[in-house]
Amino acid sequence: EKKRGHVSPLFLALGLIICSTFFRKMDTQKIKEIVSEALEENQAFLIDFSISTEKHIVVLADGDQGVTIQALKMINRAIENELGEEHDYSIEVSSPGLDKPFSVFRQYLKNVGRPVTVRKIDGSEEKGKMIVATEEHIELWRKARVPKEVGKGKMTVEETISIPMNEINETFVQIVF
């Protein structure tokens, strides 16, 4: 015999899962808005953002002129202040290292004029100074050694190559000493 008003344990468990997922998504959206505001206030832009199930927030940020440790601290504090003490999150704000490939177009714009290494989807690699970055392609300028047209040996020539964005797998800034 069914009792009126009785909720099955399965229905209750499903309700809790749906409810917690809804609030987690709502929290994630609110936190993302807080992060965006903090980045904007510190002349920085978002490279990557994640929240783990253990409530660990990771923000990777950069700036058009680079990002200082002081700016990263201020972004971290702004996020902490906005979340308040009632939220139990750990926060990590950092900038991507030079060993990390570009992940947003704004990084290409920021690094025009710098030497880069481009790994293409076909496995080949191109190096040169990035002189143009558009949504469609980048252009690299470089000096290359090519065989002489007449006689033996090689000669140095300057060349500009264009690489469509859809052929790029990874792009890194070259570290020059």
C-alpha positions as CSV (number, residue, x, y, z in Angstrom):
1,E,0.0,0.0,0.0
2,K,1.4,3.4,-1.0
3,K,1.5,6.2,1.6
4,R,0.6,9.7,0.4
5,G,3.4,12.2,0.8
6,H,6.1,9.5,0.9
7,V,9.1,10.2,-1.4
8,S,11.1,7.3,-2.7
9,P,14.8,7.4,-1.8
10,L,15.7,7.1,-5.5
11,F,13.6,10.2,-6.4
12,L,15.1,12.1,-3.4
13,A,18.6,11.2,-4.5
14,L,18.0,12.2,-8.1
15,G,16.5,15.5,-6.9
16,L,19.6,16.3,-4.8
17,I,21.9,15.5,-7.7
18,I,19.9,17.7,-10.1
19,C,19.7,20.5,-7.5
20,S,23.5,20.4,-6.7
21,T,24.4,20.4,-10.4
22,F,22.1,23.4,-11.0
23,F,23.7,25.3,-8.1
24,R,27.3,24.3,-9.2
25,K,26.6,25.6,-12.7
26,M,25.1,28.8,-11.2
27,D,28.2,29.2,-8.9
28,T,30.5,28.6,-11.9
29,Q,28.8,31.3,-13.9
30,K,28.9,33.8,-11.0
31,I,32.6,33.0,-10.3
32,K,33.4,33.4,-14.0
33,E,31.8,36.8,-14.0
34,I,33.8,37.8,-10.8
35,V,37.0,36.6,-12.5
36,S,36.2,38.6,-15.7
37,E,35.7,41.8,-13.7
38,A,38.9,41.2,-11.7
39,L,40.9,40.7,-14.9
40,E,39.4,43.7,-16.5
41,E,40.2,45.9,-13.5
42,N,43.9,44.8,-13.7
43,Q,44.3,45.1,-17.5
44,A,44.5,41.3,-18.0
45,F,42.7,38.8,-20.1
46,L,41.6,35.2,-19.5
47,I,43.7,32.3,-20.9
48,D,42.0,29.5,-19.0
49,F,39.6,29.0,-16.1
50,S,38.5,25.9,-14.2
51,I,36.8,24.9,-11.0
52,S,37.5,21.4,-9.7
53,T,35.0,19.2,-7.9
54,E,37.1,19.9,-4.8
55,K,36.2,23.7,-5.2
56,H,39.7,24.7,-6.4
57,I,39.5,27.6,-8.8
58,V,42.4,27.9,-11.3
59,V,42.7,31.1,-13.3
60,L,45.4,31.6,-16.0
61,A,45.7,35.2,-17.0
62,D,47.9,37.4,-19.2
63,G,48.1,41.0,-20.3
64,D,48.8,42.8,-23.5
65,Q,51.9,44.2,-21.9
66,G,52.5,41.1,-19.8
67,V,51.1,40.6,-16.3
68,T,53.0,41.3,-13.1
69,I,53.0,39.3,-9.9
70,Q,51.4,42.3,-8.2
71,A,48.5,42.2,-10.7
72,L,48.1,38.5,-10.2
73,K,47.9,39.1,-6.4
74,M,45.3,41.8,-6.9
75,I,43.2,39.6,-9.1
76,N,43.4,36.8,-6.5
77,R,42.3,39.2,-3.8
78,A,39.5,40.7,-5.9
79,I,38.1,37.2,-6.4
80,E,38.4,36.3,-2.7
81,N,36.7,39.6,-1.6
82,E,33.9,39.2,-4.1
83,L,33.2,35.5,-3.1
84,G,33.2,36.4,0.6
85,E,34.0,34.1,3.5
86,E,30.8,32.0,3.1
87,H,32.3,30.3,0.0
88,D,34.8,27.5,0.6
89,Y,37.1,27.8,-2.5
90,S,40.8,27.7,-2.9
91,I,42.0,30.1,-5.5
92,E,45.1,29.9,-7.8
93,V,45.9,32.8,-10.1
94,S,48.9,32.6,-12.4
95,S,50.2,33.4,-15.9
96,P,51.1,30.8,-18.4
97,G,54.8,30.0,-18.6
98,L,56.9,30.5,-21.7
99,D,56.7,26.8,-22.2
100,K,53.0,26.8,-22.7
101,P,51.5,27.2,-26.2
102,F,49.2,30.0,-27.1
103,S,45.6,29.1,-26.4
104,V,43.7,32.4,-27.2
105,F,44.0,34.7,-30.2
106,R,44.9,37.7,-28.1
107,Q,48.2,36.0,-27.3
108,Y,49.1,36.1,-31.0
109,L,48.4,39.8,-31.1
110,K,50.4,40.4,-27.9
111,N,53.5,38.6,-29.3
112,V,53.7,40.2,-32.8
113,G,57.3,41.2,-33.2
114,R,58.7,38.3,-31.2
115,P,60.4,35.1,-32.4
116,V,58.0,32.1,-32.3
117,T,58.0,28.4,-33.1
118,V,54.9,27.1,-34.9
119,R,54.1,23.4,-34.9
120,K,51.8,22.7,-37.7
121,I,49.1,20.0,-37.8
122,D,51.1,18.1,-40.4
123,G,54.0,17.7,-37.9
124,S,56.3,20.3,-39.6
125,E,57.7,23.2,-37.6
126,E,58.4,26.8,-38.7
127,K,60.4,29.4,-36.9
128,G,60.6,33.1,-37.3
129,K,59.7,36.6,-36.1
130,M,55.9,36.9,-36.1
131,I,55.1,40.1,-38.1
132,V,51.4,39.7,-38.7
133,A,48.6,38.0,-36.7
134,T,45.0,37.9,-38.0
135,E,42.1,35.6,-37.3
136,E,42.9,33.9,-40.6
137,H,46.7,33.6,-40.6
138,I,50.0,34.6,-39.1
139,E,53.1,35.7,-41.0
140,L,56.7,34.9,-40.0
141,W,59.8,36.7,-41.2
142,R,63.1,34.9,-41.2
143,K,66.5,34.5,-42.7
144,A,67.1,31.2,-44.4
145,R,70.1,29.5,-46.0
146,V,69.2,28.3,-49.5
147,P,71.3,26.8,-52.3
148,K,72.9,29.3,-54.7
149,E,71.2,29.5,-58.1
150,V,74.6,29.2,-59.8
151,G,77.6,27.3,-58.4
152,K,78.1,25.4,-55.1
153,G,77.2,26.6,-51.6
154,K,74.4,28.4,-50.0
155,M,73.4,32.0,-49.6
156,T,71.3,33.7,-46.9
157,V,67.9,35.1,-48.0
158,E,65.1,36.9,-46.2
159,E,61.7,35.4,-46.5
160,T,58.2,35.9,-45.2
161,I,55.9,32.9,-44.9
162,S,52.2,32.8,-44.2
163,I,50.6,30.1,-42.1
164,P,46.8,29.7,-42.0
165,M,45.4,29.5,-38.4
166,N,43.6,26.2,-39.3
167,E,47.0,24.6,-40.0
168,I,48.5,25.5,-36.6
169,N,48.7,23.0,-33.9
170,E,50.8,24.9,-31.3
171,T,52.6,28.2,-31.2
172,F,55.3,29.1,-28.6
173,V,57.4,32.2,-28.0
174,Q,61.1,31.4,-28.6
175,I,63.3,32.1,-25.6
176,V,66.3,34.1,-27.0
177,F,69.3,34.9,-24.8
